[in-house]
Amino acid sequence: MLKAELRKEYMQKRKALSDDEAFLLSEKIFENFIVYFKPLPGQKVHVFIPIQKFKEIDTQLFIKYFLSRNIRVFVPKVVSTELISVEISADTKYETNNWGISEPVSNEDSGISDFDFVITPLLYCDGKGNRVGYGKGFYDGFFETIPAETKKIGVNYFNPDENIDDVWEYDIPLDYLVTPDEVLSFSGSSE
């Protein structure tokens, strides 16, 4: 299927979830992430803040866990047309931007790029790690700035069942996908 078709289909599937279903599925995704990746104190995790109106995975579960265990947390913020990484703490102040996304007030880029994990938003991911986002290309540009060994991890309510037919040469695939049911590795193994 084409990205535009998948984007529309999976936005509808997400909207069909009740708030309770979305939260319970988010909890399972969070648990699968923790069990599989076992993040440690001192590691650096880049994780998105969920857009509530789009029923994104509730990454606040991840953020609270990481902060409580001295795992460094960085969140994306779009400044002009660039995605920067802002380090956050329990005391970080937030504001809502024009798209209705909660983000840190600070516009200070951490300058960090050697993350251990980048937890990535998406609408769909196929069985090869190709992702469909919202079509703005921010994460493809961001992926170009991080080391190849950084684990790029998508989180989604749904398992892959369709191939993406219009993958572009500049699209950078994910390394893993965490769903409520499993963790898929695109290097050949899954759990």
N, C-alpha and C positions, 0 to 999 in steps of 0.2 A: 504494500500500500504506500501511497505518497504521504509525506510528512503532514501536509495540510489535512488530509483525510483522518490520519491517526490523531492529530491534534484535536480535531473536532470530536471524534469518537470518544477519546479518553477524557476530554473535558466533560462530556455528557455523563460518562460512567462515574466520574468523580462527583459531579453534582447530584447524582442519584443516591449517593451514600448519605445516611443520616449523620448528624454530628457525633452521636454515640458510636456508630459503626466506624467512622473515620478515626476517632480517638482510640478505639480498641485495636484497630488495624495498625495505627501508629505505635501503640505499645508493643505489639508483636514485632514490628520492624525494628524498633529500638532494642528489644531483647535479643533478636537475632544478630544485630550489629555488635552488641556488647559481647555475646558469647563467641562469635566468630573472630572478631578483630582484637578483643581484649586490650583496649587502650590503657596506657600506663601514665602515671604522673610525669609531668615534664614534656609529654608529647604535645604536638601542635595540630589542632583540628580546625579546619575551615568548614563552617556549616552555615547554611542559609537560615534566615528567620522566615517562618512560614507566612504565606499570604492567606489569611483566614478566609477571605471571600472566594478563593480558588480551592479551598479545602486541601491545601498542601499537607504533606506529612507533618505532624506536630513535632518539630525538632526542638521545641522547648524542653522536652523530655531529655534529649541528648545534652542540650546546653546546661541544664541544671546538674545533670550527672557529672559532666566534665568539670564544671566549676567546683563542685563539691569534692573532687578528687585531684585537684591541682593539675588538671590537664588544661593547657593553654587553648583558649577559644578565640577564633577570628571569624568575623562575619563579613559578608560582602556589602558594599555600598557603592551605588553608581554616582559618580561625581562627574558632571559634564557627560561624556560618553564613555568614560572609563570605569571599570569595576576595580575598586580598591579593597583592601583587606584591613578592617579595623579590629584591633584586639579589644575584647570586652572582659569585664569582671562583674561581680555581683552588684557593684555600685554604678555601672554604666547607665547614663541617661539616654532615653530614646525619644524619637519624634516620629510622626507618621508623614511619609512623603506624598507626593502628588498621586502616586499609584495606589495609595492605601497600604503601603508596606511600612512596618515598624523598622526603624534603623537607628543606629547610634547617632547622637547629635554631632559627635566628632567627625571631621573630615580628614583626620590624620591617618594616612596610609602607614601601616605598620612596617612596610618594607620587607616583610617576611615572605619568602616564597617556598622554603623547604618544609612544607607541611608533611605530617605523617599521613593524614587522611584529608580528602576534600569530599564532603558529603554534598551531593549535587542534586538540585531540584530537576524534575522532569515530568513530562506528561506520559511518556512512553519510552520504553527501551526494548530493542529487539534482542534476539538470542546471540548477537555478535557484539553487543555493547554499544551499538549506535543508539543515540538518544534523540527524542523529540522534545524540545523545550517550548518556550513561547515564541520562538522565532526571532529573537533580538540578537543572538550570537554572542552574548556576553561571556558565557562559559567557554565557548571555543577559544575566544581571545584570551581568557584567563588561563586555560589549560596550556596555552603556548608559553606562558611565563613561569610555569612550575617545573621542577625536575621530573624526569620520566619515571623515577622510582616512587614518586608520590602516588598513593593509592587513590584513584578517582572512583568514588562509590556513589552510584545512583540509589535512590530510595523510591519505591513505588508500591501502591496498593495492589497492582496487577502484575501477573507474570507475563513474559513475552509470548506472543502467539502469532505474530505477523512479522515478516521482514519489512524493513524500510527500503523502498525501491529507489528513492532519490537521495542517497547518501552523497555528500559533496566531498571533494578531495581535501578540503580544509576541516571537515568534521573530525573531531578527535574522540574516539570511542572511550567508554568507561572501562575500568578494570573489573568492577564488580557491580552487581545489582542486589540489593536487599529488599525482599518482599516479606509479607507476613508469613509465608510458607517456607522460604529458603533463602540461601545466599548463593548466587550464581557467580562463578568466576569465568571471565571470558578468555582466560589463558588455557581453558580446557577442563578444569575440575569444578564441581559444584558440591554444595552440602545442603 
